[in-house]
């Protein structure tokens, strides 16, 4: 599972959570606050980069993409957060 983070065109830095790390912590029964701390990823991105790749402390790949808005999903994904 690769985490994709959508960032604004003017962003010079980012902060996100690694989804595979969060899932592993959930399965292991780790406290939520500890899971957040372990899954936190921060960094910088070159202003001219349209796409970049970062890694969390566990080595999972995080793809950073610059767009005005993320494109909508073409099909339903059960992992997607649903708000009612």
MDTraj code that builds the backbone (N, CA, C; nanometers):
import mdtraj as md
import numpy as np

residues = "UNK UNK UNK UNK UNK UNK UNK UNK UNK UNK UNK UNK UNK UNK UNK UNK UNK UNK UNK UNK UNK UNK UNK UNK UNK UNK UNK UNK UNK UNK UNK UNK UNK UNK UNK UNK UNK UNK UNK UNK UNK UNK UNK UNK UNK UNK UNK UNK UNK UNK UNK UNK UNK UNK UNK UNK UNK UNK UNK UNK UNK UNK UNK UNK UNK UNK UNK UNK UNK UNK UNK UNK UNK UNK UNK UNK UNK UNK UNK UNK UNK UNK UNK UNK".split()
xyz = np.array([
    [0.0844, -0.1173, 0.0000],
    [0.0000, 0.0000, 0.0000],
    [0.0895, 0.1244, 0.0000],
    [0.0696, 0.2110, -0.0949],
    [0.1436, 0.3359, -0.1040],
    [0.0530, 0.4503, -0.0619],
    [0.1059, 0.5384, 0.0202],
    [0.0317, 0.6570, 0.0614],
    [0.0552, 0.7665, -0.0415],
    [-0.0511, 0.8298, -0.0894],
    [-0.0393, 0.9439, -0.1802],
    [-0.0900, 1.0670, -0.1076],
    [-0.0092, 1.1731, -0.1123],
    [-0.0434, 1.2991, -0.0469],
    [-0.0545, 1.4056, -0.1543],
    [-0.1667, 1.4752, -0.1562],
    [-0.1891, 1.5826, -0.2526],
    [-0.1493, 1.7135, -0.1859],
    [-0.0626, 1.7900, -0.2500],
    [-0.0160, 1.9149, -0.1904],
    [-0.0443, 2.0319, -0.2840],
    [-0.0549, 2.1491, -0.2246],
    [-0.0835, 2.2708, -0.3008],
    [0.0345, 2.3081, -0.3894],
    [0.0086, 2.3770, -0.5001],
    [0.1157, 2.4174, -0.5912],
    [0.2240, 2.5027, -0.5251],
    [0.1889, 2.5778, -0.4223],
    [0.2862, 2.6663, -0.3572],
    [0.3563, 2.6029, -0.2368],
    [0.3237, 2.4792, -0.2029],
    [0.3801, 2.4154, -0.0834],
    [0.5312, 2.3962, -0.0964],
    [0.6018, 2.4257, 0.0113],
    [0.7465, 2.4038, 0.0187],
    [0.7793, 2.2950, 0.1199],
    [0.6815, 2.2600, 0.2023],
    [0.7000, 2.1542, 0.3012],
    [0.5697, 2.0762, 0.3139],
    [0.5779, 1.9620, 0.3809],
    [0.4596, 1.8787, 0.3991],
    [0.4665, 1.8076, 0.5339],
    [0.3534, 1.7674, 0.5817],
    [0.3401, 1.6836, 0.7011],
    [0.2223, 1.5909, 0.6747],
    [0.2427, 1.4623, 0.6958],
    [0.1365, 1.3661, 0.6691],
    [0.1549, 1.2443, 0.7588],
    [0.0646, 1.1492, 0.7444],
    [0.0717, 1.0238, 0.8177],
    [0.0888, 0.9094, 0.7194],
    [0.1709, 0.8130, 0.7551],
    [0.1922, 0.6938, 0.6730],
    [0.0792, 0.5947, 0.7010],
    [-0.0008, 0.5672, 0.6010],
    [-0.1157, 0.4783, 0.6176],
    [-0.0756, 0.3348, 0.6537],
    [0.0271, 0.2757, 0.5901],
    [0.0663, 0.1396, 0.6314],
    [0.1128, 0.1331, 0.7773],
    [0.1806, 0.2361, 0.8261],
    [0.2236, 0.2385, 0.9667],
    [0.1023, 0.2476, 1.0598],
    [0.0048, 0.3302, 1.0231],
    [-0.1169, 0.3401, 1.1041],
    [-0.1907, 0.2066, 1.1090],
    [-0.2001, 0.1397, 0.9961],
    [-0.2694, 0.0110, 0.9902],
    [-0.1949, -0.0945, 1.0722],
    [-0.0630, -0.0974, 1.0625],
    [0.0160, -0.1931, 1.1401],
    [-0.0008, -0.1678, 1.2897],
    [-0.0036, -0.0420, 1.3289],
    [-0.0222, -0.0071, 1.4701],
    [-0.1611, -0.0476, 1.5175],
    [-0.2624, -0.0283, 1.4325],
    [-0.3992, -0.0677, 1.4686],
    [-0.4074, -0.2178, 1.4925],
    [-0.3477, -0.2944, 1.4027],
    [-0.3495, -0.4408, 1.4146],
    [-0.2750, -0.4858, 1.5400],
    [-0.1659, -0.4165, 1.5722],
    [-0.0854, -0.4520, 1.6890],
    [-0.1466, -0.4027, 1.8201],
    [-0.2530, -0.3220, 1.8134],
    [-0.3182, -0.2727, 1.9331],
    [-0.2445, -0.1581, 2.0010],
    [-0.1654, -0.0842, 1.9232],
    [-0.0903, 0.0293, 1.9763],
    [-0.1871, 0.1426, 2.0085],
    [-0.1591, 0.2158, 2.1164],
    [-0.2408, 0.3319, 2.1489],
    [-0.2419, 0.4291, 2.0319],
    [-0.3569, 0.4930, 2.0092],
    [-0.3724, 0.5810, 1.8941],
    [-0.2698, 0.6946, 1.8949],
    [-0.2457, 0.7546, 2.0103],
    [-0.1486, 0.8648, 2.0174],
    [-0.0082, 0.8167, 1.9813],
    [0.0278, 0.6963, 2.0225],
    [0.1584, 0.6400, 1.9868],
    [0.1645, 0.6067, 1.8382],
    [0.0519, 0.5589, 1.7833],
    [0.0464, 0.5273, 1.6404],
    [0.0661, 0.6532, 1.5572],
    [0.0023, 0.7640, 1.5992],
    [0.0184, 0.8907, 1.5274],
    [0.1634, 0.9373, 1.5291],
    [0.2260, 0.9290, 1.6442],
    [0.3661, 0.9714, 1.6557],
    [0.4565, 0.8863, 1.5665],
    [0.4315, 0.7566, 1.5623],
    [0.5147, 0.6675, 1.4814],
    [0.4910, 0.6794, 1.3324],
    [0.3727, 0.7250, 1.2926],
    [0.3374, 0.7333, 1.1509],
    [0.3594, 0.8720, 1.0918],
    [0.4004, 0.9663, 1.1729],
    [0.4176, 1.1049, 1.1281],
    [0.5385, 1.1194, 1.0352],
    [0.5174, 1.1866, 0.9242],
    [0.6233, 1.2114, 0.8263],
    [0.6209, 1.3600, 0.7910],
    [0.7365, 1.4231, 0.7973],
    [0.7493, 1.5653, 0.7627],
    [0.8688, 1.5817, 0.6710],
    [0.8623, 1.6841, 0.5877],
    [0.9749, 1.7092, 0.4992],
    [0.9539, 1.8324, 0.4146],
    [1.0457, 1.8530, 0.3226],
    [1.0363, 1.9653, 0.2295],
    [1.0263, 1.9098, 0.0879],
    [0.9791, 1.9963, -0.0004],
    [0.9682, 1.9595, -0.1413],
    [1.0124, 2.0793, -0.2243],
    [1.0908, 2.0531, -0.3270],
    [1.1391, 2.1600, -0.4139],
    [1.0211, 2.2289, -0.4816],
    [1.0235, 2.3616, -0.4905],
    [0.9096, 2.4353, -0.5499],
    [0.8772, 2.3936, -0.6930],
    [0.9778, 2.3488, -0.7688],
    [0.9534, 2.3114, -0.9086],
    [0.9107, 2.1657, -0.9264],
    [0.9148, 2.0854, -0.8206],
    [0.8801, 1.9432, -0.8302],
    [0.7297, 1.9238, -0.8394],
    [0.6843, 1.8574, -0.9435],
    [0.5425, 1.8237, -0.9593],
    [0.5081, 1.6992, -0.8782],
    [0.6030, 1.6071, -0.8704],
    [0.5873, 1.4821, -0.7969],
    [0.7165, 1.4534, -0.7233],
    [0.7066, 1.4010, -0.6025],
    [0.8237, 1.3625, -0.5247],
    [0.7892, 1.2380, -0.4441],
    [0.8917, 1.1726, -0.3945],
    [0.8725, 1.0529, -0.3131],
    [0.9448, 1.0731, -0.1812],
    [0.8771, 1.0390, -0.0726],
    [0.9364, 1.0433, 0.0610],
    [0.9201, 0.9056, 0.1231],
    [0.9892, 0.8824, 0.2333],
    [0.9751, 0.7567, 0.3059],
    [0.9522, 0.7848, 0.4529],
    [0.8713, 0.7006, 0.5155],
    [0.8518, 0.7103, 0.6585],
    [0.9703, 0.6424, 0.7275],
    [0.9733, 0.6471, 0.8590],
    [1.0835, 0.5862, 0.9342],
    [1.0922, 0.4351, 0.9117],
    [0.9786, 0.3711, 0.8802],
    [0.9767, 0.2265, 0.8552],
    [1.0121, 0.1918, 0.7110],
    [1.0283, 0.2937, 0.6260],
    [1.0668, 0.2695, 0.4868],
    [0.9524, 0.2622, 0.3874],
    [0.8298, 0.2894, 0.4312],
    [0.7162, 0.2886, 0.3375],
    [0.7241, 0.4106, 0.2458],
    [0.6838, 0.3912, 0.1220],
    [0.6889, 0.4976, 0.0218],
    [0.5665, 0.5890, 0.0330],
    [0.5924, 0.7196, 0.0265],
    [0.4868, 0.8207, 0.0267],
    [0.5058, 0.9061, -0.0978],
    [0.4046, 0.9099, -0.1836],
    [0.4115, 0.9855, -0.3080],
    [0.3468, 1.1220, -0.2847],
    [0.4174, 1.2270, -0.3188],
    [0.3683, 1.3642, -0.3056],
    [0.3366, 1.4155, -0.4448],
    [0.2156, 1.4678, -0.4630],
    [0.1739, 1.5190, -0.5940],
    [0.1167, 1.6591, -0.5787],
    [0.1605, 1.7472, -0.6659],
    [0.1076, 1.8846, -0.6665],
    [-0.0127, 1.8914, -0.7601],
    [-0.1238, 1.9365, -0.7078],
    [-0.2440, 1.9587, -0.7882],
    [-0.3304, 2.0632, -0.7197],
    [-0.4162, 2.1276, -0.7973],
    [-0.5108, 2.2210, -0.7388],
    [-0.6078, 2.1461, -0.6485],
    [-0.6606, 2.0354, -0.7002],
    [-0.7498, 1.9484, -0.6249],
    [-0.7222, 1.8062, -0.6684],
    [-0.7278, 1.7115, -0.5760],
    [-0.7109, 1.5725, -0.6189],
    [-0.8264, 1.5313, -0.7093],
    [-0.7960, 1.4511, -0.8076],
    [-0.9022, 1.4024, -0.8955],
    [-0.9931, 1.3086, -0.8175],
    [-1.1190, 1.3020, -0.8567],
    [-1.2127, 1.2152, -0.7866],
    [-1.1847, 1.0701, -0.8234],
    [-1.2241, 0.9812, -0.7355],
    [-1.2066, 0.8393, -0.7623],
    [-1.3016, 0.7967, -0.8737],
    [-1.2524, 0.7144, -0.9635],
    [-1.3367, 0.6665, -1.0726],
    [-1.4258, 0.5518, -1.0277],
    [-1.3890, 0.4884, -0.9178],
    [-1.4720, 0.3806, -0.8647],
    [-1.4701, 0.3895, -0.7128],
    [-1.5689, 0.3318, -0.6505],
    [-1.5790, 0.3341, -0.5053],
    [-1.4662, 0.2532, -0.4432],
    [-1.4093, 0.3036, -0.3370],
    [-1.3016, 0.2353, -0.2658],
    [-1.3446, 0.2221, -0.1209],
    [-1.3572, 0.1017, -0.0714],
    [-1.4033, 0.0767, 0.0632],
    [-1.3131, 0.1350, 0.1700],
    [-1.1878, 0.1635, 0.1367],
    [-1.0944, 0.2226, 0.2333],
    [-1.1120, 0.3728, 0.2441],
    [-1.1862, 0.4332, 0.1516],
    [-1.2061, 0.5775, 0.1507],
    [-1.3011, 0.6176, 0.2629],
    [-1.2668, 0.7248, 0.3330],
    [-1.3507, 0.7759, 0.4400],
    [-1.4841, 0.8210, 0.3809],
    [-1.5923, 0.7748, 0.4420],
    [-1.7255, 0.8104, 0.3984],
    [-1.7910, 0.8969, 0.5048],
    [-1.8352, 1.0148, 0.4698],
    [-1.9053, 1.1033, 0.5616],
    [-2.0532, 1.1004, 0.5300],
    [-2.1335, 1.0860, 0.6321],
    [-2.2772, 1.0795, 0.6115],
    [-2.3437, 1.2102, 0.6465],
])
top = md.Topology()
chain = top.add_chain()
for i, resn in enumerate(residues, 1):
    res = top.add_residue(resn, chain, resSeq=i)
    for name in ("N", "CA", "C"):
        top.add_atom(name, md.element.get_by_symbol(name[0]), res)
traj = md.Trajectory(xyz[None], top)
